[in-house]
Amino acid sequence: MTAPQKPPSHPYEQLTPDVVLDALASVGLHGDGRLMALSSYENRVYQIPLEDAVDGHAVVVAKFYRPGRWSEAQIGEEHSFAAELMAAEIPVIGPLPLLGATLHHFAGFSFSVSPRRGGRPPELDNFEVLEWIGRFLARIHAVGATRPFVSRPALDLASFGSESCDWLLAHEKVPLDVQSSWEKACREALAAIAQGPLGTGDFRAIRLHGDCHPGNILWTPVDAPSSAGPGPHFVDLDDARSGPSVQDLWMLLSGERAQRTQQLSALVDGYEQFRSFDRRELALIEPLRTLRLIHYSAWLARRFDDPIFPINFPWFGSSDYWKGQVQMLQDQVEAMQEEPLYA
């Protein structure tokens, strides 16, 4: 007698290669049988060569959205924003319209298909590269400022900070030996943010890329053969939200204060060739960094039932991890008391 099969513990366990290829076939694209999983934890993303090129695309990228994360309306706003940016000739890689739509459904999954674009991470120690990126970020923001998101959320103290902190404590994700010190550091950091413009909302919120770190920018050198053209190409609007313009700049900064100042100056020099930059938003950089730190811990904890997370983040959840977070939050409280970067 055959033992009953164990039901999948996570929805993505049902996303087999056959399901991926059948989903692609449902929108008229036929993969040649090869799949390459691309780096993505929130969603599942695959590079798929086609048997026959479609509209000049011999290889496509299929993104299967994490079930339950975004509503159809919220995904629709992501796709509409990408379409607006591409219509403005901004190098954003958005989904292809197939069978009259950009969002499709198959076997319980929502998915989209985009053209494949090659590229490498941008050289962020090259000020010309940063200036070039700054110009395009300004153009993204010029489009983003024309109208608001209706369904997609804002990047704010409540959703990224307070809610994340409360969830981690309510679900007992912080070990008991670190819990009190982590909660104290987290509450102090949130209180410091609440006293500033990010807490009071004293800034202009616009539609943003939302997660503009170097991994979401593909760089094509000027002398490289590419149909997409040289320069930066922005990918993955999955985290597009409303928020301050500086959110799309600060994650491109690294190193000591002097180095970050130079990088920021190059970004803003390029930015202001197309759009003015409100330098009062520079005071938001460290509060935004602090919110991302807290939100990241909650994101990992919320996703740890996904088998890919324990494999890729084996260090998460240990007392040492949380002790490190305590120190980082304490450092951020001090950083928020320092003078902001200038540009």
KOLPADO-539366 format. One line per field, with one value per residue (C-alpha): residue number from 1; residue in three letters; x, y, z. Coordinates in pm, whole numbers, m for minus. Layout:
N
resi: NUM ...
resn: Ala ...
c1: X ...
c2: Y ...
c3: Z ...
***
This chain:
343
resi: 1 2 3 4 5 6 7 8 9 10 11 12 13 14 15 16 17 18 19 20 21 22 23 24 25 26 27 28 29 30 31 32 33 34 35 36 37 38 39 40 41 42 43 44 45 46 47 48 49 50 51 52 53 54 55 56 57 58 59 60 61 62 63 64 65 66 67 68 69 70 71 72 73 74 75 76 77 78 79 80 81 82 83 84 85 86 87 88 89 90 91 92 93 94 95 96 97 98 99 100 101 102 103 104 105 106 107 108 109 110 111 112 113 114 115 116 117 118 119 120 121 122 123 124 125 126 127 128 129 130 131 132 133 134 135 136 137 138 139 140 141 142 143 144 145 146 147 148 149 150 151 152 153 154 155 156 157 158 159 160 161 162 163 164 165 166 167 168 169 170 171 172 173 174 175 176 177 178 179 180 181 182 183 184 185 186 187 188 189 190 191 192 193 194 195 196 197 198 199 200 201 202 203 204 205 206 207 208 209 210 211 212 213 214 215 216 217 218 219 220 221 222 223 224 225 226 227 228 229 230 231 232 233 234 235 236 237 238 239 240 241 242 243 244 245 246 247 248 249 250 251 252 253 254 255 256 257 258 259 260 261 262 263 264 265 266 267 268 269 270 271 272 273 274 275 276 277 278 279 280 281 282 283 284 285 286 287 288 289 290 291 292 293 294 295 296 297 298 299 300 301 302 303 304 305 306 307 308 309 310 311 312 313 314 315 316 317 318 319 320 321 322 323 324 325 326 327 328 329 330 331 332 333 334 335 336 337 338 339 340 341 342 343
resn: Met Thr Ala Pro Gln Lys Pro Pro Ser His Pro Tyr Glu Gln Leu Thr Pro Asp Val Val Leu Asp Ala Leu Ala Ser Val Gly Leu His Gly Asp Gly Arg Leu Met Ala Leu Ser Ser Tyr Glu Asn Arg Val Tyr Gln Ile Pro Leu Glu Asp Ala Val Asp Gly His Ala Val Val Val Ala Lys Phe Tyr Arg Pro Gly Arg Trp Ser Glu Ala Gln Ile Gly Glu Glu His Ser Phe Ala Ala Glu Leu Met Ala Ala Glu Ile Pro Val Ile Gly Pro Leu Pro Leu Leu Gly Ala Thr Leu His His Phe Ala Gly Phe Ser Phe Ser Val Ser Pro Arg Arg Gly Gly Arg Pro Pro Glu Leu Asp Asn Phe Glu Val Leu Glu Trp Ile Gly Arg Phe Leu Ala Arg Ile His Ala Val Gly Ala Thr Arg Pro Phe Val Ser Arg Pro Ala Leu Asp Leu Ala Ser Phe Gly Ser Glu Ser Cys Asp Trp Leu Leu Ala His Glu Lys Val Pro Leu Asp Val Gln Ser Ser Trp Glu Lys Ala Cys Arg Glu Ala Leu Ala Ala Ile Ala Gln Gly Pro Leu Gly Thr Gly Asp Phe Arg Ala Ile Arg Leu His Gly Asp Cys His Pro Gly Asn Ile Leu Trp Thr Pro Val Asp Ala Pro Ser Ser Ala Gly Pro Gly Pro His Phe Val Asp Leu Asp Asp Ala Arg Ser Gly Pro Ser Val Gln Asp Leu Trp Met Leu Leu Ser Gly Glu Arg Ala Gln Arg Thr Gln Gln Leu Ser Ala Leu Val Asp Gly Tyr Glu Gln Phe Arg Ser Phe Asp Arg Arg Glu Leu Ala Leu Ile Glu Pro Leu Arg Thr Leu Arg Leu Ile His Tyr Ser Ala Trp Leu Ala Arg Arg Phe Asp Asp Pro Ile Phe Pro Ile Asn Phe Pro Trp Phe Gly Ser Ser Asp Tyr Trp Lys Gly Gln Val Gln Met Leu Gln Asp Gln Val Glu Ala Met Gln Glu Glu Pro Leu Tyr Ala
c1: 0 143 191 m3 203 303 138 378 487 524 344 669 727 452 634 815 1004 708 472 705 724 349 280 498 320 m15 80 211 580 753 1073 1334 1335 1622 1563 1809 1696 1802 1892 1564 1437 1106 981 1090 1255 1377 1571 1423 1550 1268 1235 1147 1220 915 936 1313 1334 1516 1546 1292 1272 962 879 639 509 513 154 m29 226 73 m283 m355 m419 m81 101 m92 40 395 347 180 464 719 522 516 891 961 729 947 1250 1395 1594 1365 1307 933 701 602 237 125 m229 m328 m197 124 3 m96 m220 m141 m172 m240 53 60 346 489 741 1012 1285 1629 1888 2255 2477 2708 2696 2778 3119 3010 3361 3345 3190 3093 2890 2721 2643 2491 2275 2175 2047 1820 1699 1591 1398 1237 1132 1002 761 695 595 323 64 47 12 m341 m298 72 184 414 757 693 775 462 489 867 952 683 491 811 926 587 556 897 819 462 584 877 1138 1403 1575 1497 1859 1865 1501 1505 1823 1701 1358 1521 1755 1472 1233 1504 1575 1205 1161 1451 1295 954 1100 1234 1082 1043 822 623 588 758 870 716 627 646 641 984 1179 1189 1476 1746 2052 2341 2199 1894 2098 2249 2537 2634 2971 2984 3206 3001 2785 2423 2088 1979 2235 2507 2463 2235 1925 1694 1525 1283 1016 869 926 798 640 568 836 1105 1329 1645 1530 1645 1987 2116 2154 2414 2642 2910 3233 3348 3173 3414 3363 2984 2989 3177 2944 2638 2774 2822 2470 2315 2522 2370 2026 2005 2067 1704 1529 1594 1688 1559 1869 1654 1595 1959 1854 1638 1926 2013 1648 1578 1881 1753 1405 1554 1759 1450 1234 1501 1499 1121 1130 1369 1162 838 989 1171 908 1023 1286 1518 1563 1723 1958 2072 2049 2162 2293 1956 1780 2079 2159 2475 2267 2039 2330 2477 2146 2146 2488 2384 2069 2270 2513 2220 2083 2421 2434 2092 2227 2517 2507 2359 2573 2595 2603
c2: 0 336 586 911 1188 1471 1796 2074 2286 2598 2709 2738 2365 2323 2545 2267 2314 2162 2415 2700 2586 2518 2864 3013 2807 2938 3285 3160 3126 2792 2732 2493 2298 2480 2686 2900 3018 3378 3531 3623 3535 3719 3575 3294 3418 3207 3280 3071 3033 3005 2754 3041 3407 3627 3993 3962 3803 3470 3453 3577 3612 3482 3612 3417 3644 3524 3416 3652 3932 4180 4215 4209 4585 4645 4436 4622 4952 4817 4722 5052 5247 5047 5114 5489 5490 5295 5526 5814 5630 5553 5225 5026 4658 4600 4310 4223 4258 3908 3822 4177 4170 4188 3986 3625 3337 2968 2683 2922 3153 3507 3569 3810 3775 4028 4048 3938 4213 4149 4368 4380 4561 4932 5053 5277 5409 5567 5912 5927 5609 5758 6079 5879 5682 6007 6148 5850 5844 6205 6107 5814 6053 6313 6049 5920 6267 6311 6111 5893 5523 5428 5069 5029 5122 5396 5356 5492 5457 5256 4983 4942 5017 4987 4704 4505 4548 4453 4147 4012 4046 3912 3604 3552 3561 3724 3482 3545 3615 3908 4010 4289 4453 4427 4572 4860 4941 4909 5131 5395 5393 5420 5707 5893 5849 5963 6297 6375 6451 6083 6039 6359 6314 6646 6554 6506 6144 6032 5699 5536 5238 5161 4911 5076 4889 4800 4452 4608 4808 4636 4834 4812 4972 5221 4994 4675 4540 4556 4625 4789 5070 5171 5285 5176 4960 4943 4614 4478 4731 4471 4700 5018 5236 5598 5776 6047 6079 6012 5651 5568 5726 5625 5251 5336 5487 5288 5326 5591 5926 6104 5841 5847 6227 6210 5941 6140 6455 6269 6124 6463 6637 6402 6417 6795 6799 6685 6756 6963 6771 6880 6868 6863 6496 6419 6413 6111 5884 5741 5706 5520 5298 5223 5132 4900 4729 4656 4563 4326 4122 4097 4005 3719 3593 3608 3417 3146 2883 2910 2633 2861 3091 2852 2739 3091 3255 2980 3238 3408 3374 3289 3487 3611 3749 3942 4067 4205 4374 4536 4687 4804 4971 5145 5265 5393 5592 5766 5811 5980 6238 6334 6602 6467 6408 6705 6734
c3: 0 m102 178 135 m18 211 98 m7 290 77 m242 m438 m397 m656 m906 m1088 m1417 m1603 m1445 m1541 m1904 m1922 m1784 m2054 m2319 m2191 m2318 m2652 m2569 m2591 m2398 m2535 m2208 m2038 m1723 m1533 m1190 m1135 m802 m633 m288 m277 m605 m833 m1151 m1444 m1761 m2041 m2399 m2653 m2933 m3167 m3106 m3046 m3150 m3153 m2808 m2812 m2433 m2179 m1803 m1626 m1279 m1058 m784 m425 m350 m117 m119 m365 m486 m858 m843 m679 m939 m1206 m1073 m1084 m1450 m1537 m1377 m1577 m1895 m1823 m1770 m2088 m2283 m2159 m2307 m1964 m1960 m1732 m1807 m1779 m1860 m2215 m2317 m2418 m2524 m2435 m2075 m1875 m1573 m1624 m1410 m1422 m1171 m885 m963 m1100 m1341 m1594 m1876 m1955 m2218 m2108 m2081 m2015 m1805 m1508 m1173 m1204 m1089 m805 m744 m1090 m1056 m1424 m1375 m1068 m1253 m1538 m1292 m1122 m1450 m1507 m1147 m1193 m1503 m1318 m1043 m1287 m1415 m1064 m946 m1209 m1017 m704 m652 m550 m434 m359 m6 114 269 617 985 1061 797 781 1143 1408 1243 1182 1542 1687 1461 1556 1926 1901 1713 1952 1676 1895 2138 2503 2593 2347 2339 2597 2463 2103 2188 2379 2088 1835 2032 2076 1704 1615 1862 1703 1358 1484 1593 1247 906 816 1120 1072 696 624 273 m68 m144 m506 m689 m656 m780 m408 m398 m606 m486 m723 m788 m952 m1202 m1506 m1654 m2020 m2102 m2388 m2598 m2536 m2820 m2700 m2859 m2532 m2556 m2310 m1953 m1670 m1711 m1412 m1326 m1065 m971 m736 m436 m601 m333 m253 m55 m59 m365 m163 m105 m459 m403 m62 m128 m394 m127 54 246 491 522 287 18 60 33 m298 m433 m331 m493 m823 m808 m730 m1000 m1256 m1095 m1110 m1483 m1514 m1184 m875 m562 m222 m2 311 223 302 668 581 476 818 927 600 658 1010 886 625 895 1108 810 678 1000 989 620 686 978 781 488 681 600 239 200 5 305 558 280 190 534 775 1021 1069 1403 1620 1932 1761 1473 1707 1919 1598 1524 1868 1799 1453 1587 1858 1592 1386 1679 1697 1318 1320 1565 1336 1070 744 438 204 m172
***
